[in-house]
């Protein structure tokens, strides 16, 4: 029984506070940095979604959507077709997370844009909402994800919940509720409807269900908001009540986290990936790429590699002997092999099933011992390579700090976007999409602005 | 870490055993009693679904489905329209649980048919499968729910999970997988895809989200099976693995329960409701109806009522002062008032919002003290009424034992069906539906057989 009188007085009602916050976000009041980050999140998401739209799991979901049918109101990115809002949110949501190449937010312990953007874009197309609504919706969704992640504390993710699926459902609901102009009470009910559907198991990492979680979060969150708009009832305190979401899914409930850093926009902490693997492997990859540059290093003479990562990474991405490309994205030891052989270039095909058998990568992978440490900060790693000649080289990796130069980050993201999308759509449409996302604030018709992304690929 | 070598040797792999069991069920091998119970479950479900189809929550979901659109392949019962399989499963699933008048299964701690039947019927219509496939699917689904419920133990429901939503998703997936003829490995993956979506919070009882859980379980379970058929990947051990469904959602995992009572068909334990309220209130209602018949009883002179129920009922249906009809279905004290004033007749309208203000019911409700007891079996109650004249009357209630006379039960269910459906569709169509469900084994076209239930009502 959490809601004792004393505690109520001290701590905020989380659901209501988040609903108040989400429904109060307006494009006009947002600082330029938050708007710019929303566009960066969207550009990055659109690129990985177009590339992911050709993955087998996305093709299966598109086939499923085609069998189901639906009013053609929202774009299936890279799918050459339009479908219902809900199905577009589902399929685009899964496609966006298919490559595990999408952005990351530490406070949420997950991928912030993957559940939010597909819901926001489907809703904008289906209901004719403009680009400013999309930007406000994305900010509202990601802020709710960040704040809820802090409220949940460490145990939610540690226990086995995939926050991109669970917390993401709240984010998608908050984004859609904001875009629909729902009031505080309606938004609280939207959070309730989303929260009672929130699901996703971390044990599914390495299977097609992991991206499915992002798609389901997008679809469920969107439906939660449209149902709340229709007057569908729900508890309006799903995050606070006994047998609610936090009561069942975390043991480290921290409502007081809402009172911390209230004037910051957590979207500014978003981290972007430049390797298409689980972000938990990135610090290790960067450490290995650095070690591979050391003149004393010799990839053919590696005897043993010791990798130290935060404890949280062990159950996230420690598949020791991956047999598929999806599994390889969650394998620290495989990525050590990629990094030390300088094959971790950011290219997609290094995680293709048919490319896993490289003997040099395999030889190194087999020497790797991974250890968890309570002393390491998230998204850091400590790698020591022991060579056959007795030399030991040590390299730290840290991919935790967010960018302080947003213009430079946009350039990097534009490069990643063009590298992913130009081979699929051509250079000119890729450039047009960069331009469209960059000027989304002025788009009255979001579907028309992003029309080049609606083409059928392949 | 559960899967130690020693334990693996002793206990079955739950996911695989359930998949093997579900995929092995064939109509031809089923005992007559199991087939008959499947038809009874279906008849009861169809009646409460048609009645529930007129509830506000069902109308909202139909409006949502209409906005989404969909290939017209499956019937919206009572909705006068056809829609996609997934949307039909969702909307019919929610409608079937809208009145809380549908069947109950103790082993599952939930409502077995509500998630299973809508998935099975939508799939049969969409894929052109006959009545025998539906019967086999329903048996497979309900057996998986019962066996999984036993494996989960008490803590799953006690913690706050609505088993009709969570366990129900597995049931719907098992039913659909059976009907699609998936093999053991495909069925195990279908259970995985369902398990990673399984959700539903008990705190939502008394809101529209409770019936939504049944609809979501139906839709998610159906999609899990059709995705598995397409080759979508998932863990094939979601019930056994670290950070899987049981690891995150129960603390009383009992894999050995699969080895108990393996030769029984648990569908025979299904309990049917004759009052449209939470089954946790039924023993109390029956006790009060009995007390009201006592010559010494005087409804106008009730001073105090003591109700003792199993502990499990306290968080299930103990809303002390309901303000809506939905809440009244989950209020022991309100139902004491209905029972002692002989108003608990099974009629729907006693739980209509506008009928909650009866002074005699209210007067008694305010005198009720509810207490939980560890000594009482599920679905029992012990009621003591203290009258103003010093007399105390005691009445026990027990709605736990399943029927041993299935023919008599069919008669009662036919009476309930006709009482619910004749006012909506007319006596002749109601009778035709009883006939159609009674002879479902011979239906080649399930949609045609149930056509009278496709009419638009109201």
Interface residues (C-beta under 8 A of the other chain):
Chain A: X56 X57 X60 X61 X63 X64 X67 X68 X69 X70 X71 X73 X84 X85 X86 X87 X159 X160 X161 X165 X192 X193 X195 X196 X197 X198 X199 X200 X201 X202 X203 X204 X207 X208 X209 X212 X213 X216 X223 X226 X227 X230 X231 X232 X233 X234 X235 X238 X241 X242 X243 X244 X245 X247 X248 X315 X326
Chain B: X56 X57 X60 X61 X63 X64 X67 X68 X69 X70 X71 X73 X84 X85 X86 X87 X159 X160 X161 X165 X192 X193 X195 X196 X197 X198 X199 X200 X201 X202 X203 X204 X207 X208 X209 X212 X213 X216 X223 X226 X227 X230 X231 X232 X233 X234 X235 X238 X241 X242 X243 X244 X245 X247 X248 X315 X326
